[in-house]
Amino acid sequence: MHVVYKQPIDTELVSNVILRLHRGKAADVAGLTAEHLIYSHPSIAVVLSKLFQLIMLYGHVPSGFRHSYIVPVPKIKDCRTKSVACDDFRGIAISPILSKVFEHCILDRFHIWFSSCDTQFGFKKGSGCRNAIYSFRKAVDNLTQSGSTANVCSVDLRSV
């Protein structure tokens, strides 16, 4: 059974999402950039809205939306002072621009149903290590002030 959405992904939404895309970013696997969509004929929004409606209707995302590539970005500011190792880079995934447009349309229409736990700090706007460390310290302080013992185990996971 297919669900009929009260707020479909329409041409106006797709047009607005395209206009808000960040310019000057790397091209995706197919060589497309935000500029290709921004400066294309306005009918692209009509075609993409129909594609996105079909994706929603059939619950099938095209396999091309899953193809991306990783660009290594240096973490260190000055690589002249020491030898560079793999740990000195972080990877940025370059996703297809059409999947980004689809993702932004989904987020625009359905953001009220998306939430995350208050204890999640990574990949969350306005949050990061500082917030995680603060929460950790508060939890340890609360335990030790009440006379309890705080046993802590830290695990640094990385692929080899």
C-alpha positions in Angstrom: 0.0 0.0 0.0 1.4 3.4 -1.0 1.1 6.4 1.2 -0.3 9.6 -0.3 1.7 12.6 1.1 -0.1 15.8 1.9 3.0 17.9 1.2 4.5 16.4 -2.0 7.8 17.3 -3.5 6.6 19.9 -6.0 8.4 22.0 -8.6 8.5 25.1 -6.4 10.3 23.2 -3.6 12.8 21.7 -6.0 13.4 25.2 -7.6 14.0 26.7 -4.1 16.4 23.9 -3.1 18.4 24.3 -6.3 18.7 28.1 -5.8 20.0 27.5 -2.2 22.7 25.1 -3.3 26.3 26.1 -2.5 28.3 27.2 -5.5 32.0 26.3 -6.1 31.9 22.8 -4.7 33.5 19.8 -6.3 31.9 18.0 -9.1 30.2 14.6 -8.4 31.1 11.3 -9.9 29.2 12.2 -13.1 30.9 15.6 -13.3 27.8 17.6 -12.3 28.0 20.6 -10.0 25.4 22.8 -8.4 26.1 25.4 -11.1 24.8 22.9 -13.7 21.4 22.9 -12.0 21.4 26.5 -11.0 22.1 27.8 -14.5 20.0 25.1 -16.3 16.6 25.6 -17.9 13.8 26.1 -15.4 12.2 22.9 -16.7 14.9 20.9 -14.7 12.9 21.5 -11.6 9.8 20.0 -13.2 11.6 16.9 -14.3 13.4 16.5 -10.9 10.1 16.9 -9.0 8.5 14.2 -11.1 11.5 11.9 -10.5 11.4 12.6 -6.7 7.7 11.9 -6.6 8.2 8.6 -8.3 11.0 7.7 -5.9 8.6 8.5 -3.0 5.7 6.6 -4.6 7.7 3.4 -5.3 10.1 3.6 -2.4 13.1 2.9 -4.7 16.1 5.2 -4.8 18.2 5.0 -7.9 21.5 3.2 -7.5 23.4 6.3 -8.9 22.4 8.2 -5.7 24.7 5.9 -3.7 27.8 6.5 -5.8 30.3 9.0 -4.3 34.0 9.5 -3.9 36.2 10.4 -0.9 38.5 13.4 -1.0 41.3 13.4 1.7 41.4 16.8 3.4 44.5 17.6 5.6 43.7 18.2 9.3 47.1 19.7 10.1 47.8 23.4 9.3 51.5 23.1 8.4 52.8 19.9 6.9 56.3 21.2 6.7 57.0 20.7 10.4 56.5 16.9 10.5 56.0 13.9 8.3 52.4 13.4 7.2 50.6 10.2 8.1 47.1 8.9 7.2 45.8 10.0 10.5 46.5 13.6 9.5 43.6 13.5 7.0 39.9 13.3 7.2 37.7 12.1 4.3 35.0 14.2 2.7 32.4 12.3 0.6 31.4 14.0 -2.6 27.8 12.8 -3.2 25.8 13.2 -6.4 24.2 16.6 -6.7 20.8 15.1 -7.6 20.8 13.1 -4.4 21.7 16.2 -2.5 18.7 18.0 -4.0 16.5 15.0 -3.1 17.8 15.0 0.4 17.2 18.7 0.9 13.6 18.3 -0.4 13.0 15.4 2.0 14.4 17.4 4.9 12.3 20.5 4.0 9.1 18.5 3.8 9.5 16.0 6.6 11.9 17.7 9.1 9.4 17.6 11.9 9.6 13.8 11.9 13.4 13.7 12.1 15.0 14.1 15.5 18.1 12.9 17.2 19.0 12.0 20.8 20.3 14.8 23.0 23.4 12.6 23.7 24.4 12.6 20.0 27.1 15.2 19.3 28.6 14.3 16.0 27.2 15.3 12.7 24.8 17.6 14.3 24.5 21.3 13.7 25.6 23.4 16.6 27.2 20.5 18.4 30.6 18.8 18.6 33.4 17.7 20.9 33.0 20.6 23.3 29.4 19.6 24.0 30.3 15.9 24.4 33.2 16.8 26.8 30.9 19.1 28.8 28.2 16.4 29.1 30.8 13.8 30.1 32.3 16.1 32.8 28.8 16.9 34.2 27.9 13.2 34.4 31.2 12.3 36.1 30.9 15.3 38.5 27.4 14.3 39.4 28.5 10.8 40.2 31.5 11.7 42.2 29.8 14.4 44.2 27.2 11.9 45.3 30.0 9.6 46.5 29.8 7.2 43.7 32.7 5.9 41.6 32.9 6.7 38.0 34.6 4.0 35.9 35.4 5.3 32.4 36.4 3.4 29.3 37.5 5.2 26.2 37.7 3.4 22.9 39.2 5.1 19.8 37.9 3.2 16.7 39.5 3.5 13.3 39.9 1.3 10.4 43.4 -0.1 9.7 
